[in-house]
């Protein structure tokens, strides 16, 4: 390991980009904005690659820690530092964040070229990279929380990028507020960590837990559940997934970078980072697995009937994140991270391809108005095909290896793991179906839209697409064995080894067969008999409506959470507390002052002689009190008044 | 020395108090601004008398010095006051204090 890697520069360079474009962007020429915006992630990426050299050579290289010499918080026994940790886990994540991030920055140059707020867009994108790298590099939970909140902020700003559109502004707020619920869990988890371990540093917590293997469950379960609530918020799992589909209001490259490839996977990363806690709590692990599997299936069923191309991809993202949670939940952290990486490739690819389609047909996102695009957009068609094959899990595309690793890990766990495996398999079938549905609707058949694209997207959009396409093909070839061996210093060795090579092969064949079945059904419905889907929807009105309305979850939350909360805020907090209590007190004080004044103002008669009379009376009273000792006068006069009053 | 023996101290003080009270009463009941002004002078001189009396009684010169100060201030005040009275009369053509009530709310 070389002496200093200057990890602190990795977040700070994008931050500098944010400051330059954010403050000066309006006055800078466009080429300079572009240069600054692209240099920041490129510099960060090259720093990461430089740091990676030390890891790829040596086997099980130790973690590299960089701590700011000036502490952050030093109160009593509480010590928190600005410390960055580079180990195998954060390295993989950093490569994804800066690598895919850089590609999406390039893509954005083409995609956002004609948009208003070009500098604002790139400054937010750089800000996101700053917080995301802080989150990934953080060596303690509090610093991770800073990055965690920061990416939430960047996400909010970018979802609401078209802030003149009400729906975009609302979607931004929804994402932020729903994330707050998860962040609340994360924060409680941090407090509990502090109370039980006296430190927030991940490595020190790991040392303490390893020293005491008998410590299981109990408060660790509570901590792990709190942390997984945070992860469920950020990674859009049940029951907090509702913000992610709406987040598609943002520009498409943002959906690709933040809401598919990197930020939403932060929850998975966080679980992998704190995996020692989860290893000590089987119940929390089981919860994560069940939530993941349920989310994967649930989101996939909704994805079946969505007509907005970005929404299909959004539900598919939620579903794939469910896979990653499932992987974490069966303690196959390396498989989850593996899927995180390959998913970052093929989902960023799919989103960017969708962006290229949308861009070329004038902003139309409805799949029903596309069709026959493959002639006009051959490159986009080719890379989308790669992405679809990858996400459906066909050999030898990237998704096959990672999805297989998760399903295998679930299967060999035995018992309830078999159920989880089966749910995952059904999800794979649905995934394959809805992705091929998208593929058929968008690219094949006859054009159904009014706008016919004239030409492919500019090269700045095509180059990232092609690179991501190659990564989606080759990204899985490293194989789960080598990948988990590489990650083992960070997340522990691959636990589920009770299977046999034969079993692994059989499970792979089953998974591919299921994916083929999904393709076959999509082919029947959307190529051979295009009228069948409508007939099916008419034949099953109940289930179709249920799915098309996304199980009425938004309506349910609206009725059970949002409305009562709004009513509580409006009536109790707004009327009773604000207007009544606070406003009332203020009015009372002001009113009493006014009333006292209106009485006292009669003294201010402007009549010189009345002033003089009061002056004389006052002087006389003072004289009286001085001459006659008031201690005797006072009780006597009170007595007198008492008597006069009639007692 | 002979003075105090001839006339007791209390007489001077009574005279002083009578002068002061006359001033107060005049200040309160008179309507003409000039009379009010003269009443103030009367009060000042009542106080001056008691200053002189006590100074003589205690053989302390401080009280007499105070009297000079009061006289100087009263002279200056008379100059300023009369100037104000003249300008008030020019502006409002009256010197009745009840009608000079511009400060009223």
Interface residues (C-beta under 8 A of the other chain):
Chain A: X601 X604 X605 X606 X607 X608 X609 X612 X613 X616
Chain B: X24 X27 X28 X29 X36 X97 X98 X100 X101 X102 X103 X104 X105
